[in-house]
């Protein structure tokens, strides 16, 4: 396992090296280009500077991801011989590819908190093993690239309210979803915006209003937590839900 992990990290570092060394900061490039080549030189310097900033951010995110993942996996490798054969095979094959894929995603991600979630999902998958397929893990890391901290906070509040039922039953009924909705009936445009986006990733699903509701009534759209939404919070280790978004 250590050899495979070292090989994967070497591939990651090779990818980083092929992107070229980090260049001077953007403003310095622009100033140098303006001095030597006028407006055309400044434009060229601007382009070079953007590429340099992207390369530096990419390298920083890669290092941050690996700092979280590698230590945990090395701890896991200490008990590797105690794991089931299927779990060992998962770590030896699928998980190494997931690490490389996660590194590419981390490099393309702006916010460090998103990189952390990618790393936590990857670390959790190593601990759980083949119980969750590599395709599912890859999808969760894709979601982690796209959702904001604020959107995750809203999802965490919904998990706090509905997660236990979904965990126990596999799903939550329409009646339970209405009862367990933590934001009340007052229409909130931000809720619609956030949960519409979460629904697009298959984390929640909108439920129709009660049958006895007057068609003219203004009613807050409500959403039910799906198993994938619960898995995302659990894999990303966002266990502690805040209550501020529900107030």
Order of alpha helices (4+ residues) and beta strands (2+ residues): alpha-alpha-alpha-alpha-alpha-alpha-alpha-alpha-alpha-beta-beta-alpha
